[in-house]
C-alpha cells in the first residue's frame, strides 16, 4: 500500500540528508542509554515498520531499534522484493534492550498495544503476507513469555476474534534501507498522515485509549 508513495518521498529525503546529518510502554525514556550488563534482542513484525519504531524508541530500557525484514529465505532482500509479497519476509523491527531496565514481557506488551492483534491478513490498510504480525523468539524463555502473553490477551475478553499474531523462531534479520530507518523523525508530517490514514492511530486510540 505504501509502494506508490515511497519513490516520491525518497528524493526529498536524500536531498535533506545533506542538511540534517508509540504505544503503551513501561515508562517513557530515550533509546541509547544502558546500564552495565548484557543486552538482549527482541524481534517483532507489526505491519508497517515505520509505525513500530516510535513506541519502542520511547520505551525506557530500549537501547536501539532497527527496522528490516525477516521470516523469509531471500538473502539481503530489498524493499521492492519484500513489498511484492513473494519473499516470505515480513516488515519487522529488531529491538536491543537492557533487561535491567525493561523486561521482555513488557516489550511484548508494547507490541500488543501498537497493532490490531486479531487481523490475520496484514495490518490496517496494508494487506499482504509481508504485513502479517509475529513475535520472533530467540530463546525458549522468550517463546514461553510470548505464548503466555498471547494466551492471556486472548482470554481477556478484549477482542471477539482470536489473536492472529504468530509466534515463530527468529531467523536472519536484514536491516531495511536507510530511508526507512527512523522515518517518523525524518518525515514527521507524512508519517503522521500515513499512520492516521491507514487506520492504525484511530484503532489504537479507540481500542487502547492511546492518543497519538
PAZAPA-4460 file (N, C-alpha, C; in steps of 0.05 Angstrom, whole numbers, plus 32768, in hexadecimal, padded with zeros to 4 digits):
% residues 212
    n_x    n_y    n_z   ca_x   ca_y   ca_z    c_x    c_y    c_z   seq   type   mol
   8010   7FE8   8000   8000   8000   8000   8011   8019   8000     1      X     A
   802A   8017   800C   803A   802F   800D   804C   8032   7FF5     2      X     A
   804C   801E   7FE3   8060   801E   7FCD   805E   8036   7FBC     3      X     A
   8045   8040   7FB7   8042   8057   7FA6   804D   8071   7FB0     4      X     A
   8050   8073   7FCB   805A   808C   7FD7   8078   808B   7FDD     5      X     A
   8084   8073   7FDC   80A0   8071   7FE3   80B2   8081   7FD1     6      X     A
   80AE   807E   7FB6   80BF   808C   7FA4   80BD   80AA   7FA7     7      X     A
   80A5   80B4   7FAC   80A0   80D1   7FAE   80AF   80DD   7FC5     8      X     A
   80B1   80CE   7FDB   80BD   80DA   7FF3   80DB   80D4   7FF4     9      X     A
   80E5   80C0   7FE5   8101   80B8   7FE7   8113   80CE   7FDE    10      X     A
   810D   80DB   7FC7   811E   80F0   7FBD   811F   8107   7FD0    11      X     A
   8108   810E   7FDC   8108   8124   7FF0   8119   811D   8008    12      X     A
   8119   8104   8010   8128   80FC   8027   8146   80FC   8021    13      X     A
   814D   80F4   8009   8169   80F4   8002   8174   8110   8000    14      X     A
   8163   8123   7FF7   816B   813F   7FF6   816F   814B   8011    15      X     A
   815D   8142   8023   815E   814D   803E   8175   8141   804E    16      X     A
   817F   812A   8046   8193   811D   8055   81AD   812D   8058    17      X     A
   81B2   813D   8044   81CA   814E   8045   81C7   8165   8059    18      X     A
   81AE   816B   8060   81A9   8182   8073   81A5   8178   808F    19      X     A
   819F   8160   8093   8199   8156   80AE   81A8   813B   80B2    20      X     A
   81C3   8140   80B8   81D6   8129   80BD   81EE   8122   80AF    21      X     A
   804B   8057   8179   8054   8062   8192   8045   8052   81A5    22      X     A
   8039   8051   81B4   802E   8039   81C1   802F   803A   81DF    23      X     A
   8026   8025   81EB   8026   8022   8208   8041   8016   8210    24      X     A
   8052   8026   821D   806C   801D   8225   806E   801C   8243    25      X     A
   8081   800D   824E   8084   800C   826A   8088   8028   8277    26      X     A
   8097   8038   8269   809C   8054   8272   80A9   8062   825B    27      X     A
   80A4   807C   8258   80B1   808B   8242   80CF   808D   8246    28      X     A
   80DD   808E   8230   80FA   8090   8232   8106   8093   8216    29      X     A
   8120   8094   8215   812E   8097   81FC   813F   807F   81F6    30      X     A
   813F   8077   81DD   8150   8060   81D5   816D   8069   81D5    31      X     A
   817E   8056   81DB   819B   805C   81D8   81AA   805C   81F2    32      X     A
   819D   805A   8209   81AB   805B   8222   81A7   8041   8231    33      X     A
   81BD   8033   8238   81BA   8019   8245   81CB   8018   825E    34      X     A
   81C3   8008   8271   81D3   8003   8288   81E6   7FED   8282    35      X     A
   81F9   7FE8   8294   820D   7FD3   8290   81FE   7FB8   8290    36      X     A
   8207   7FA6   827F   81FA   7F8C   827D   81F6   7F84   8261    37      X     A
   81EB   7F6C   825D   81E7   7F61   8243   81CD   7F6C   8237    38      X     A
   81CF   7F74   821E   81B7   7F7D   820F   81AA   7F65   8201    39      X     A
   8190   7F67   81FC   8181   7F52   81EF   8173   7F5D   81D6    40      X     A
   8168   7F4C   81C6   815B   7F54   81AD   813F   7F48   81AB    41      X     A
   812D   7F58   81A2   8111   7F4F   819D   810A   7F57   8180    42      X     A
   80FB   7F46   8173   80F3   7F4B   8157   80D5   7F48   8154    43      X     A
   80C9   7F5C   8148   80AC   7F5C   8144   80A5   7F64   8128    44      X     A
   808F   7F59   811D   8083   7F62   8104   8068   7F6D   810A    45      X     A
   8064   7F87   8105   804B   7F93   810C   803E   7FA3   80F6    46      X     A
   8042   7F98   80DD   8038   7FA7   80C6   804C   7FBC   80BE    47      X     A
   8043   7FD3   80B5   8056   7FE8   80AC   806B   7FEE   80C1    48      X     A
   8084   7FE9   80BA   8099   7FED   80CE   809E   800A   80D5    49      X     A
   8095   801D   80C4   8096   8039   80CB   8088   803E   80E5    50      X     A
   8071   8031   80E8   8060   8036   80FF   8068   8027   8118    51      X     A
   807A   8014   8116   8083   8005   812E   809B   8011   813B    52      X     A
   80AA   8022   812E   80C2   802D   813A   80BD   8041   8150    53      X     A
   80AA   8054   814C   80A6   8068   8161   80A0   805D   817D    54      X     A
   808D   804A   8180   8087   8041   819B   809E   8033   81A9    55      X     A
   80AE   8024   819A   80C5   8017   81A6   80DB   802A   81AC    56      X     A
   80DF   803E   819A   80F4   8052   819F   80EE   8062   81B9    57      X     A
   80D4   8064   81BF   80CC   8074   81D7   80CA   8064   81F0    58      X     A
   80D1   804A   81EF   80CF   8039   8206   80E9   8039   8215    59      X     A
   80E7   803E   822F   80FF   803E   8240   810C   8023   8240    60      X     A
   8126   8022   823D   8135   8009   823D   813B   7FFF   8221    61      X     A
   812E   800B   820C   8135   8004   81F1   814E   8013   81E8    62      X     A
   8162   8005   81E0   817B   8012   81D9   817C   801B   81BC    63      X     A
   8170   800A   81AA   816F   8011   818E   815A   8001   817F    64      X     A
   8151   800B   8169   813E   7FFC   8158   8147   7FFF   813B    65      X     A
   8142   7FEA   812C   8148   7FE9   810F   8130   7FDC   8101    66      X     A
   8126   7FE8   80EC   8110   7FDB   80DD   811C   7FCC   80C6    67      X     A
   810F   7FB6   80BF   8119   7FA6   80A9   8107   7F8F   80A1    68      X     A
   8113   7F7A   8098   8103   7F64   808D   810D   7F49   8099    69      X     A
   80FA   7F38   809F   8101   7F1E   80AA   80EA   7F0B   80A5    70      X     A
   80F0   7EF1   80A8   80DC   7EDC   80A5   80DC   7ECE   808A    71      X     A
   80EB   7ED8   8077   80EC   7ECC   805C   8107   7EBF   8056    72      X     A
   810A   7EB5   803E   8122   7EA7   8036   8134   7EB8   8025    73      X     A
   812A   7ECD   8019   8139   7EDF   8008   814F   7EED   8018    74      X     A
   8168   7EEC   800F   817E   7EF9   801D   8180   7F16   8014    75      X     A
   8185   7F27   8027   8188   7F44   8022   8172   7F4F   800F    76      X     A
   8159   7F4B   8017   8143   7F55   8005   8142   7F73   8005    77      X     A
   8137   7F7D   7FEF   8132   7F9A   7FED   8115   7FA0   7FF4    78      X     A
   810E   7FB9   7FF8   80F3   7FC0   7FFE   80E0   7FB8   7FE7    79      X     A
   80E9   7FBC   7FCF   80D9   7FB5   7FB8   80D3   7F97   7FB8    80      X     A
   80E6   7F87   7FBE   80E2   7F6A   7FBE   80CF   7F61   7FD4    81      X     A
   80D2   7F6C   7FEC   80C1   7F65   8002   80A4   7F6F   7FFD    82      X     A
   80A2   7F87   7FF2   8087   7F92   7FED   8077   7F82   7FD9    83      X     A
   8085   7F72   7FC9   8077   7F61   7FB6   8067   7F4B   7FC4    84      X     A
   806E   7F45   7FDD   8060   7F30   7FEC   8069   7F14   7FE5    85      X     A
   807F   7F11   7FD6   8087   7EF7   7FCC   80A1   7EED   7FDA    86      X     A
   80AC   7EFC   7FEC   80C6   7EF3   7FF8   80C2   7EE4   8012    87      X     A
   80AA   7EE5   801E   80A6   7ED9   8038   80AE   7EEA   804F    88      X     A
   80BC   7F01   8049   80C4   7F13   805E   80AD   7F25   8067    89      X     A
   80AF   7F2E   8080   809B   7F41   808B   80AA   7F5A   8093    90      X     A
   809D   7F70   8090   80A8   7F89   809B   80AA   7F86   80B9    91      X     A
   80C1   7F8B   80C4   80C5   7F85   80E0   80D6   7F9A   80EE    92      X     A
   80D9   7F97   8108   80EA   7FA9   8117   80FB   7F98   812B    93      X     A
   8114   7F9F   812C   8126   7F91   813E   812D   7FA5   8155    94      X     A
   8127   7F9D   816D   812A   7FAE   8185   8140   7FA3   8197    95      X     A
   8154   7FB4   819B   816A   7FAE   81AE   8163   7FBB   81C9    96      X     A
   8162   7FAC   81DE   8159   7FB7   81F7   8169   7FAE   820F    97      X     A
   8168   7FBD   8224   8175   7FB7   823D   8162   7FAA   8250    98      X     A
   8164   7F90   8255   8151   7F82   8266   8150   7F8B   8283    99      X     A
   8164   7F9B   828B   8164   7FA6   82A6   8151   7FBE   82A8   100      X     A
   8149   7FC8   8291   8137   7FDF   8290   811B   7FD9   8285   101      X     A
   811A   7FC5   8274   8100   7FBE   8268   8100   7FA0   8263   102      X     A
   80EA   7F93   8269   80E9   7F76   8265   80DF   7F6F   8249   103      X     A
   80E4   7F57   8240   80DA   7F4E   8226   80BC   7F4D   8227   104      X     A
   80B0   7F46   823D   8093   7F46   8240   8087   7F62   823C   105      X     A
   8095   7F76   8245   808B   7F91   8241   808D   7F9A   8224   106      X     A
   80A2   7F90   8217   80A5   7F97   81FA   808F   7F89   81EA   107      X     A
   8088   7F71   81F1   8072   7F63   81E4   8058   7F73   81E8   108      X     A
   8055   7F7E   8200   803D   7F8E   8205   803C   7FA7   81F4   109      X     A
   8054   7FB4   81F0   8055   7FCB   81DE   804D   7FC2   81C2   110      X     A
   8055   7FAB   81B9   804E   7FA0   819F   8030   7F9E   819C   111      X     A
   8023   7F91   81B0   8005   7F8D   81AE   7FF7   7FA7   81AC   112      X     A
   8000   7FBB   81BB   7FF3   7FD5   81BD   7FF8   7FE7   81A5   113      X     A
   8006   7FDD   8190   800B   7FED   8179   8003   7FDF   815F   114      X     A
   7FF3   7FCA   8161   7FE9   7FBC   814A   7FCC   7FB5   814E   115      X     A
   7FC0   7FAA   8139   7FA6   7F9D   813B   7FAB   7F7F   813D   116      X     A
   7FAA   7F74   8155   7FB3   7F59   815A   7FA2   7F44   814B   117      X     A
   7F8A   7F4B   8143   7F79   7F37   8136   7F78   7F37   8118   118      X     A
   7F86   7F4A   810C   7F86   7F4C   80EE   7F9A   7F38   80E3   119      X     A
   7F90   7F26   80D2   7FA1   7F10   80C8   7FAD   7F15   80AD   120      X     A
   7FA2   7F28   809E   7FAB   7F2C   8082   7FBF   7F43   807E   121      X     A
   7FC9   7F4E   8094   7FDA   7F65   8093   7FD5   7F76   80AB   122      X     A
   7FD9   7F90   80A7   7FD3   7FA3   80BD   7FC6   7FBC   80B1   123      X     A
   7FAD   7FC1   80B9   7F9E   7FD8   80B1   7F9C   7FD9   8093   124      X     A
   7FA4   7FEF   8086   7FA0   7FF1   8069   7FB6   7FE1   8059   125      X     A
   7FCA   7FD8   8067   7FE0   7FC9   805A   7FD9   7FAC   805A   126      X     A
   7FD3   7FA1   8043   7FCA   7F85   8041   7FDF   7F75   8032   127      X     A
   7FE6   7F5E   803C   7FF9   7F4D   802E   800A   7F3E   8043   128      X     A
   8017   7F28   803A   8027   7F18   804D   803E   7F28   805A   129      X     A
   8048   7F3C   804C   805F   7F4C   8057   8056   7F5E   806E   130      X     A
   803C   7F60   8072   8032   7F71   8088   8025   7F61   809F   131      X     A
   8027   7F47   809D   801B   7F36   80B2   802B   7F38   80CC   132      X     A
   801E   7F37   80E2   802B   7F3B   80FC   8037   7F21   8107   133      X     A
   804D   7F25   8116   805A   7F0E   8122   806D   7F17   8138   134      X     A
   8071   7F05   814B   8086   7F09   815F   809B   7EF3   8159   135      X     A
   80B4   7EFC   8154   80C9   7EEA   814D   80DA   7EE5   8166   136      X     A
   80D8   7ECE   8172   80E7   7EC8   818A   8103   7EBF   8185   137      X     A
   8115   7EC6   8198   8132   7EC0   8196   813B   7EAD   81AB   138      X     A
   8129   7EA4   81BC   8130   7E90   81D1   8116   7E83   81D9   139      X     A
   8119   7E6D   81E8   8101   7E5F   81F2   80F3   7E71   8206   140      X     A
   8102   7E81   8215   80F5   7E93   8228   80E4   7EA8   821A   141      X     A
   80EE   7EB4   8204   80DF   7EC7   81F5   80C6   7EBA   81E9   142      X     A
   80C9   7EA1   81E0   80B2   7E92   81D5   809C   7E8F   81EA   143      X     A
   80A5   7E86   8202   8092   7E82   8218   8083   7E9C   821F   144      X     A
   8092   7EB2   8221   8086   7ECB   8228   8072   7ED4   8213   145      X     A
   807A   7ED1   81F9   8069   7EDA   81E3   804F   7EC9   81E2   146      X     A
   8051   7EAF   81E6   803A   7E9E   81E5   8027   7EA4   81FD   147      X     A
   8032   7EA8   8214   8021   7EAE   822B   8014   7EC9   8228   148      X     A
   8022   7EDC   821D   8017   7EF7   8219   8000   7EF6   8204   149      X     A
   8004   7EE7   81EF   7FF0   7EE4   81DA   7FD7   7ED6   81E6   150      X     A
   7FDB   7EC2   81F5   7FC5   7EB3   8201   7FB5   7EC5   8215   151      X     A
   7FC4   7ED5   8224   7FB7   7EE7   8237   7FA6   7EFC   8229   152      X     A
   7FB1   7F07   8213   7FA2   7F1B   8203   7F89   7F0E   81F7   153      X     A
   7F8C   7EF6   81ED   7F75   7EE8   81E1   7F5F   7EE3   81F5   154      X     A
   7F66   7EDF   820E   7F52   7ED9   8223   7F48   7EF2   8231   155      X     A
   7F53   7F09   822A   7F4C   7F21   8238   7F30   7F2C   8232   156      X     A
   7F24   7F23   821B   7F0A   7F2D   8213   7F0C   7F47   8204   157      X     A
   7F24   7F50   8200   7F28   7F6A   81F1   7F1F   7F68   81D4   158      X     A
   7F22   7F50   81C9   7F1C   7F4D   81AC   7F09   7F35   81A9   159      X     A
   7EF7   7F37   8195   7EE4   7F21   818F   7EF1   7F0D   817C   160      X     A
   7F06   7F14   816E   7F13   7F02   815B   7F2D   7EF7   8168   161      X     A
   7F37   7EE0   815E   7F50   7ED5   8169   7F68   7EE7   8163   162      X     A
   7F7C   7EE5   8173   7F95   7EF4   816F   7FA4   7EE7   8157   163      X     A
   7FAA   7EF8   8143   7FB5   7EED   812A   7FD3   7EED   8129   164      X     A
   7FE0   7EFD   8139   7FFD   7EFF   8138   800A   7EE4   813D   165      X     A
   801D   7EDD   812C   802B   7EC3   812F   8043   7EC5   8141   166      X     A
   804B   7EAF   814D   8063   7EAE   815E   8076   7E9B   8150   167      X     A
   808C   7EA6   8145   809E   7E97   8134   80BB   7E99   813D   168      X     A
   80CB   7E85   8136   80E8   7E87   813D   80F5   7E9D   812C   169      X     A
   8107   7EAB   8138   8115   7EC1   8129   8129   7EB5   8116   170      X     A
   812C   7EC2   80FF   8140   7EBB   80EB   8150   7ED3   80E5   171      X     A
   815E   7ED3   80CF   816E   7EEA   80C7   815D   7F04   80C4   172      X     A
   8168   7F1A   80CD   815A   7F34   80CC   816A   7F45   80B9   173      X     A
   815D   7F51   80A5   816A   7F62   8092   8161   7F7F   8095   174      X     A
   8172   7F91   809D   816A   7FAD   80A1   815F   7FB9   8087   175      X     A
   814A   7FC9   8089   813E   7FD6   8072   8150   7FED   8069   176      X     A
   814A   7FF8   8051   8158   800E   8046   8158   8026   805A   177      X     A
   816D   8036   8058   8170   804C   806B   8158   805F   806C   178      X     A
   814C   8064   8055   8136   8077   8055   811D   806E   8065   179      X     A
   811D   8053   806C   8107   8049   807C   810D   804C   809A   180      X     A
   8126   804F   80A1   812D   8050   80BD   8125   806B   80CA   181      X     A
   8117   806A   80E1   810E   8082   80EF   80FE   8093   80DC   182      X     A
   80ED   8087   80CC   80DD   8096   80B9   80CC   80AB   80C6   183      X     A
   80C3   80A5   80DE   80B2   80B8   80EC   80C1   80D2   80F4   184      X     A
   80DB   80D0   80F6   80EB   80E8   80FC   80F3   80F7   80E2   185      X     A
   80F9   80E8   80CD   8101   80F4   80B4   80EA   8102   80A5   186      X     A
   80D2   80F7   80A7   80BB   8101   8099   80A3   8101   80AC   187      X     A
   80A3   8111   80C1   808E   8110   80D5   8072   8116   80CB   188      X     A
   806F   8129   80B9   8054   812F   80B0   8049   8119   809E   189      X     A
   8059   810F   808C   8050   80F9   807B   804B   80E0   808B   190      X     A
   805C   80DB   809E   8059   80C3   80AF   803F   80C5   80BE   191      X     A
   8039   80DB   80CA   8020   80DE   80DA   8008   80DB   80C8   192      X     A
   8009   80E7   80B1   7FF2   80E4   809E   7FEE   80C7   8096   193      X     A
   8003   80B9   8092   8001   809D   808A   7FF6   808C   80A1   194      X     A
   8000   8091   80B9   7FF7   8081   80D1   7FDA   8086   80D6   195      X     A
   7FD0   809E   80D2   7FB4   80A4   80D6   7FA3   8098   80BF   196      X     A
   7FAC   809E   80A6   7F9D   8096   808E   7F9C   8077   808B   197      X     A
   7FB0   8069   8094   7FB0   804C   8092   7F9C   803F   80A5   198      X     A
   7F93   804E   80B9   7F81   8044   80CD   7F8E   803B   80E6   199      X     A
   7FA9   803B   80E7   7FB6   8031   80FF   7FB1   8043   8118   200      X     A
   7FB7   805D   8115   7FB4   806F   812C   7F97   8070   8136   201      X     A
   7F83   8072   8125   7F68   8071   812E   7F61   8058   813E   202      X     A
   7F6B   8041   8134   7F66   8028   8142   7F73   8027   815D   203      X     A
   7F8C   8030   815F   7F9A   8030   8179   7F8C   8042   818D   204      X     A
   7F82   8059   8184   7F74   806A   8196   7F59   805E   819F   205      X     A
   7F4B   8053   818C   7F31   8047   8191   7F33   802E   81A3   206      X     A
   7F47   801E   819E   7F4A   8004   81AB   7F5A   8005   81C5   207      X     A
   7F70   8014   81C4   7F82   8014   81DC   7F81   802F   81EB   208      X     A
   7F74   8042   81DF   7F74   805D   81EC   7F8E   806B   81E9   209      X     A
   7F9E   8064   81D5   7FB7   8071   81D0   7FB4   8088   81BD   210      X     A
   7FB9   80A0   81C6   7FB6   80B8   81B6   7FD0   80BE   81A8   211      X     A
   7FCF   80BF   818D   7FE8   80C4   817E   7FE8   80E0   8174   212      X     A
***
